[in-house]
Amino acid sequence: MTRVHRALIALLICLLAASTTAAGESSDSFIEVTGSDFIDWCDDTMCLMPDMELYYTRVDGISYSIGLRYLNDERLHPRVSAVRGWMSAREEESYRVEFEQPFHSQESFSLGVQFYDETAWNRQDAERVSDLGNNMNAFLARVDHRDYFRREGVTLFANMIVSPELEMRLEFRNDELSSLEEKQSVWSVFGRDDDWRENPELAVGIQDNIRPFEGQMKSYVGSVVYDSRNQYTHSGWLACAFLEFAGSSTGGDYDFRKYSIELRHLMRVSSSQTLDLTASWGIGSGTDYPSHKLFTLGGPNDLRGYDYKSFSGKNMVFGRAEYGVDLWPDPVVRTVFFVDSGSVWYSGGDISPEFKYDFGIGFRVDAPALGDIRIDVARAATTDDSDVFVYVDLHYW
């Protein structure tokens, strides 16, 4: 069965799932049930909410977590959450416990700590495809657009909400990292005779000096995010800056620096036409650079005309332009014409950026009751014999 056929099948099931799953701002996992869905332990100021999440990946198979969350808006009690989970393919448990103490108000400054032992993936993978879309593709079409590893440890964090649009966060992470293998026994609706894509081992070093490695990572992570976007009026800005460093000053077994900036602008050209512009830049350095911290391009949400993670490196530049035309007002059905361009490369010597380009057409269905359904069809512009790639994604705003 071809990639196009699988994508079309996934789209049909996504449409059915969207019509039967309760929508919510945080409902981005395969299935998520919050306390208000089946029981309400809340009064005017306090809530004790049970939670359940269900994921589906090629390393864990079916994984679920069950737990509780507590918050008190009036008395500024600590916000507490605790979940315990199980991964069927690995027959192992997971957990996450978080305490967060707000100061002055619930939406201002807070300090917190997290303890966990769980399956993880990097931020770029999380932005490449939504949780719900990735899990639906894995379950239906044996396509998993994320790479996974296990992390066990503790994170200390400080969070500052400056305004509804602006948030700053600083973390210190002390994690024990280990590799995970894909489980070919994980079932899927279609493509069961095909092998799952390999889940790469964690490694350090770059190019000819790369070697498998598992160990302790102690790192500082900082972020500033300004987000004034309104998806339904298609307007506003997103500006993000991230930095992470680990090395001799922090201890641990990794030594690297990583910085990235992203700018995105949504605008209306007319009552029925939209423009979405994105620019990203990143740079990394270090003697023992971890493989899961490299920048990658290829696949959904970046170079869509190339195979998944076709290119990787310590430095990255990327740009995207999407021109949309509304075909239907309610729910909004929009066709999108797009062009992607970017490059990743390693520093030093005679190695220089080599830009890749692609183009394509997509469709968007933005409906408050359903969420956001996306279909993209793309082809590389720099080769004559390139494949056509089809991507389907679904998530809730």
C-alpha positions as CSV (number, residue, x, y, z in Angstrom):
1,M,0.0,0.0,0.0
2,T,1.5,3.4,-1.0
3,R,2.0,6.4,1.2
4,V,-0.7,8.3,-0.6
5,H,-3.3,5.5,0.0
6,R,-2.4,5.3,3.7
7,A,-2.7,9.1,4.0
8,L,-6.2,9.1,2.4
9,I,-7.3,6.3,4.7
10,A,-6.0,8.1,7.7
11,L,-7.9,11.2,6.6
12,L,-11.2,9.4,6.5
13,I,-10.8,7.9,9.9
14,C,-9.7,11.3,11.3
15,L,-12.9,12.9,10.0
16,L,-14.9,10.2,11.8
17,A,-12.8,10.6,15.0
18,A,-13.2,14.4,14.9
19,S,-17.0,14.1,14.9
20,T,-17.1,11.9,17.9
21,T,-14.2,13.1,20.2
22,A,-14.9,15.9,22.7
23,A,-12.9,19.0,21.7
24,G,-10.9,21.1,24.1
25,E,-7.9,23.4,24.1
26,S,-5.7,20.7,25.7
27,S,-7.1,17.7,23.9
28,D,-4.1,17.0,21.7
29,S,-3.4,13.4,22.6
30,F,-4.9,10.3,20.9
31,I,-7.6,10.3,23.5
32,E,-7.8,12.6,26.5
33,V,-10.5,12.6,29.2
34,T,-10.6,15.4,31.7
35,G,-12.5,15.4,35.0
36,S,-15.4,17.5,33.7
37,D,-16.1,14.8,31.0
38,F,-17.4,12.3,33.4
39,I,-17.2,13.7,37.0
40,D,-17.0,17.2,38.5
41,W,-15.2,17.7,41.8
42,C,-15.0,21.5,41.4
43,D,-16.6,24.3,43.3
44,D,-16.1,28.1,42.6
45,T,-12.4,28.1,43.5
46,M,-11.1,24.5,43.9
47,C,-10.9,21.6,41.5
48,L,-9.7,18.0,41.9
49,M,-9.8,16.5,38.4
50,P,-9.1,13.0,37.3
51,D,-7.2,12.7,34.0
52,M,-6.6,9.9,31.5
53,E,-4.5,9.9,28.3
54,L,-4.0,7.3,25.6
55,Y,-1.2,7.3,23.1
56,Y,-0.1,5.0,20.3
57,T,3.5,4.8,19.1
58,R,5.9,2.3,17.5
59,V,8.0,2.0,20.6
60,D,5.3,1.8,23.3
61,G,2.3,0.4,21.4
62,I,-0.7,1.5,23.5
63,S,0.4,3.6,26.4
64,Y,-2.0,5.1,28.9
65,S,-1.8,7.2,32.0
66,I,-4.3,7.8,34.8
67,G,-3.9,10.5,37.5
68,L,-5.3,13.5,39.3
69,R,-4.8,17.3,39.2
70,Y,-5.5,19.8,42.0
71,L,-5.7,23.6,41.8
72,N,-7.2,26.4,43.9
73,D,-7.6,29.7,42.1
74,E,-8.5,31.7,45.2
75,R,-6.0,30.6,47.8
76,L,-2.9,30.2,45.6
77,H,-2.4,26.6,46.7
78,P,0.3,24.7,44.8
79,R,-1.0,23.2,41.6
80,V,-0.4,19.5,41.8
81,S,-0.7,16.7,39.2
82,A,0.3,13.1,39.4
83,V,-0.1,10.4,36.7
84,R,0.9,6.8,36.4
85,G,1.1,5.0,33.1
86,W,1.7,1.7,31.4
87,M,3.4,1.0,28.0
88,S,2.0,-2.2,26.5
89,A,4.7,-3.0,24.0
90,R,7.5,-2.6,26.5
91,E,5.5,-3.9,29.5
92,E,6.9,-1.0,31.6
93,E,5.4,1.7,33.8
94,S,5.8,5.4,33.6
95,Y,5.0,8.3,35.9
96,R,5.0,12.1,36.2
97,V,4.5,14.2,39.3
98,E,4.5,18.0,39.2
99,F,4.2,20.7,41.9
100,E,3.9,24.3,40.8
101,Q,3.6,27.2,43.3
102,P,2.1,30.4,41.9
103,F,2.9,33.8,43.5
104,H,0.7,36.9,43.5
105,S,-1.8,35.4,41.1
106,Q,-2.5,32.2,39.1
107,E,-1.4,34.0,35.9
108,S,1.9,35.6,36.9
109,F,5.1,34.1,38.4
110,S,5.5,30.5,39.6
111,L,8.1,28.0,40.7
112,G,7.9,24.3,40.3
113,V,9.4,20.9,40.1
114,Q,8.7,17.8,38.0
115,F,9.7,14.2,38.6
116,Y,9.3,11.7,35.8
117,D,10.2,8.4,34.1
118,E,8.6,8.5,30.7
119,T,8.9,8.2,26.9
120,A,10.0,11.5,25.4
121,W,10.7,13.2,22.1
122,N,12.3,16.5,21.2
123,R,10.5,19.9,20.7
124,Q,11.0,19.9,16.9
125,D,9.2,16.6,16.6
126,A,6.4,17.9,18.7
127,E,6.0,20.9,16.4
128,R,6.3,18.8,13.3
129,V,2.9,17.0,13.8
130,S,0.3,17.1,16.5
131,D,-0.1,14.3,19.1
132,L,-3.5,13.4,17.8
133,G,-2.4,13.4,14.2
134,N,0.7,11.3,14.9
135,N,-1.2,8.7,16.9
136,M,-3.9,8.4,14.3
137,N,-1.3,7.9,11.5
138,A,0.5,5.3,13.6
139,F,-2.6,3.4,14.5
140,L,-4.1,3.5,11.0
141,A,-1.3,3.6,8.5
142,R,1.9,2.5,10.3
143,V,3.4,5.9,10.0
144,D,5.1,7.5,13.0
145,H,6.6,11.0,12.5
146,R,8.5,11.1,15.8
147,D,11.7,9.6,17.3
148,Y,11.6,8.5,20.9
149,F,13.9,8.0,23.9
150,R,13.4,7.4,27.6
151,R,14.1,10.0,30.2
152,E,14.1,9.6,34.0
153,G,14.9,12.5,36.3
154,V,13.8,15.9,37.7
155,T,13.3,19.4,36.3
156,L,13.2,22.6,38.3
157,F,11.5,25.5,36.6
158,A,10.4,29.1,36.9
159,N,7.6,30.4,34.8
160,M,6.6,34.0,34.2
161,I,3.4,35.0,32.4
162,V,4.0,38.6,31.6
163,S,0.7,39.0,29.6
164,P,-1.8,36.7,27.9
165,E,0.5,36.8,24.8
166,L,4.0,36.7,26.5
167,E,5.5,33.9,28.6
168,M,9.0,33.3,29.8
169,R,10.4,30.0,31.2
170,L,13.7,28.8,32.7
171,E,14.4,25.1,33.5
172,F,17.2,23.1,35.0
173,R,16.9,19.4,33.8
174,N,18.8,16.5,35.3
175,D,17.8,13.5,33.2
176,E,19.1,10.0,32.7
177,L,18.6,9.2,29.0
178,S,18.4,5.8,27.3
179,S,17.5,4.6,23.8
180,L,14.3,2.8,22.8
181,E,13.7,0.4,20.0
182,E,10.7,0.2,17.7
183,K,8.5,-2.8,18.2
184,Q,7.6,-4.5,15.0
185,S,4.8,-6.4,16.8
186,V,2.9,-3.1,17.4
187,W,-0.3,-3.5,15.4
188,S,-1.7,-1.2,12.8
189,V,-4.9,-1.2,10.7
190,F,-3.1,-1.0,7.4
191,G,0.5,-1.9,6.3
192,R,0.9,-4.7,8.9
193,D,3.3,-6.5,6.5
194,D,5.6,-3.5,6.4
195,D,8.3,-2.8,9.0
196,W,8.0,0.2,11.3
197,R,10.6,3.0,10.6
198,E,13.7,2.4,12.8
199,N,13.8,4.4,16.0
200,P,17.4,5.8,16.1
201,E,19.6,5.2,19.1
202,L,20.8,8.1,21.1
203,A,24.3,9.1,20.0
204,V,26.9,11.8,20.6
205,G,29.4,13.4,18.2
206,I,28.8,14.4,14.6
207,Q,29.4,12.9,11.1
208,D,32.4,10.5,11.2
209,N,32.8,10.8,15.0
210,I,29.3,9.8,16.0
211,R,29.0,6.9,18.5
212,P,26.1,5.4,20.4
213,F,25.7,6.8,23.9
214,E,23.4,6.8,26.8
215,G,24.0,8.8,30.0
216,Q,23.1,11.7,32.2
217,M,22.2,15.1,30.7
218,K,22.2,18.2,33.0
219,S,21.1,21.2,31.1
220,Y,19.7,24.7,31.4
221,V,16.8,25.5,29.0
222,G,15.3,29.0,28.5
223,S,12.4,30.1,26.4
224,V,10.6,33.3,25.5
225,V,7.3,32.9,23.6
226,Y,5.1,35.7,22.3
227,D,1.9,34.5,20.7
228,S,-0.9,36.8,19.6
229,R,-2.2,34.6,16.9
230,N,-6.0,34.1,16.3
231,Q,-6.5,31.0,14.2
232,Y,-10.1,31.9,13.3
233,T,-9.5,35.4,12.2
234,H,-6.0,34.4,10.8
235,S,-4.1,37.3,12.3
236,G,-1.3,37.9,14.7
237,W,2.3,37.1,15.4
238,L,4.3,34.2,16.9
239,A,7.9,34.9,18.1
240,C,9.9,32.3,19.9
241,A,13.4,32.2,21.2
242,F,14.9,29.0,22.8
243,L,18.3,28.3,24.3
244,E,19.8,25.2,25.9
245,F,23.3,24.4,27.1
246,A,25.0,21.6,28.9
247,G,28.7,21.0,29.7
248,S,31.4,21.5,32.3
249,S,29.5,24.1,34.3
250,T,26.4,21.8,34.7
251,G,28.0,18.3,34.9
252,G,26.5,15.4,33.1
253,D,27.8,13.5,30.1
254,Y,26.8,15.8,27.3
255,D,28.5,19.1,26.2
256,F,26.6,21.3,23.7
257,R,25.0,24.7,23.1
258,K,21.8,25.2,21.1
259,Y,20.0,28.4,20.1
260,S,17.0,28.9,17.9
261,I,14.6,31.7,16.9
262,E,11.3,31.4,15.0
263,L,9.0,34.2,13.7
264,R,5.6,33.6,12.2
265,H,3.0,36.1,10.9
266,L,-0.6,35.4,10.0
267,M,-2.4,38.0,8.0
268,R,-5.5,38.5,5.8
269,V,-4.9,39.8,2.3
270,S,-8.6,40.1,1.7
271,S,-11.9,38.8,3.2
272,S,-11.2,35.4,1.5
273,Q,-7.4,35.3,1.2
274,T,-4.7,34.7,3.8
275,L,-0.9,34.7,4.0
276,D,1.2,32.8,6.5
277,L,4.9,33.5,6.6
278,T,7.4,31.6,8.8
279,A,11.2,32.1,9.3
280,S,13.4,30.0,11.6
281,W,17.1,30.1,12.4
282,G,19.2,27.9,14.7
283,I,22.8,27.3,15.7
284,G,24.5,24.6,17.8
285,S,28.0,23.9,19.1
286,G,29.8,21.5,21.4
287,T,32.3,18.6,21.6
288,D,29.8,15.9,22.5
289,Y,26.7,17.1,20.6
290,P,23.7,14.8,21.2
291,S,22.0,13.3,18.1
292,H,18.5,14.1,19.4
293,K,19.4,17.8,19.6
294,L,20.4,18.2,16.0
295,F,18.3,20.3,13.7
296,T,16.5,18.3,11.0
297,L,14.5,19.1,7.9
298,G,12.2,16.9,5.8
299,G,8.7,15.7,6.4
300,P,5.5,17.3,7.7
301,N,5.6,21.0,8.6
302,D,9.0,21.9,7.2
303,L,10.5,20.5,3.9
304,R,7.3,18.7,2.9
305,G,8.6,17.6,-0.5
306,Y,11.3,15.4,1.1
307,D,11.3,12.3,3.1
308,Y,11.2,12.4,6.9
309,K,14.4,13.9,8.4
310,S,16.3,13.7,5.1
311,F,18.7,16.4,6.4
312,S,20.3,17.0,9.8
313,G,23.0,19.3,11.2
314,K,24.1,21.6,14.0
315,N,22.9,24.8,12.1
316,M,19.6,25.5,10.4
317,V,17.8,28.1,8.4
318,F,14.3,27.7,7.1
319,G,11.5,29.7,5.5
320,R,7.9,29.0,4.5
321,A,5.2,30.9,2.7
322,E,1.6,29.8,2.5
323,Y,-1.1,31.6,0.5
324,G,-4.6,30.5,1.3
325,V,-8.0,31.0,-0.4
326,D,-11.2,30.4,1.6
327,L,-13.5,28.1,-0.3
328,W,-16.3,27.9,2.3
329,P,-17.1,30.2,5.3
330,D,-18.5,28.0,8.0
331,P,-16.8,25.7,8.8
332,V,-13.8,27.4,7.1
333,V,-12.5,25.3,4.2
334,R,-9.3,26.7,2.7
335,T,-7.0,25.7,0.0
336,V,-3.3,26.6,0.5
337,F,-0.5,27.0,-2.0
338,F,2.9,26.8,-0.3
339,V,6.6,27.0,-0.9
340,D,9.3,25.7,1.6
341,S,13.0,26.4,1.6
342,G,15.7,25.5,4.1
343,S,19.1,24.1,4.9
344,V,20.9,22.3,7.7
345,W,24.6,22.0,7.9
346,Y,27.7,21.4,10.1
347,S,30.1,24.1,11.0
348,G,33.7,24.4,9.9
349,G,35.9,23.6,7.0
350,D,34.5,23.8,3.5
351,I,31.0,22.7,4.6
352,S,28.4,25.4,3.6
353,P,24.6,25.5,3.5
354,E,22.9,23.8,0.5
355,F,19.3,25.0,0.2
356,K,16.5,22.7,-0.7
357,Y,13.1,23.8,-2.1
358,D,9.7,22.3,-2.4
359,F,6.2,23.4,-3.4
360,G,2.7,22.0,-3.1
361,I,-1.0,22.5,-2.3
362,G,-2.9,21.8,0.9
363,F,-6.4,22.0,2.3
364,R,-7.5,23.2,5.8
365,V,-10.8,22.7,7.6
366,D,-11.0,25.1,10.6
367,A,-14.1,24.3,12.5
368,P,-14.6,25.2,16.3
369,A,-16.5,22.0,16.9
370,L,-14.0,19.7,15.1
371,G,-10.6,21.3,15.3
372,D,-8.1,21.7,12.5
373,I,-7.9,19.1,9.8
374,R,-4.9,19.5,7.4
375,I,-3.9,17.8,4.2
376,D,-0.7,18.7,2.3
377,V,0.6,17.4,-1.0
378,A,4.2,18.4,-1.8
379,R,7.0,17.7,-4.2
380,A,10.7,18.8,-4.2
381,A,11.5,21.5,-6.7
382,T,15.3,20.7,-7.0
383,T,15.0,17.2,-8.6
384,D,13.2,15.9,-11.6
385,D,12.4,12.5,-10.3
386,S,11.3,13.3,-6.7
387,D,8.3,11.6,-5.0
388,V,5.0,13.2,-4.1
389,F,4.4,13.3,-0.4
390,V,1.0,13.4,1.2
391,Y,0.5,14.4,4.9
392,V,-2.6,14.3,7.1
393,D,-2.8,16.0,10.5
394,L,-5.6,16.7,13.0
395,H,-5.5,18.6,16.2
396,Y,-7.6,21.0,18.4
397,W,-6.9,24.6,19.1
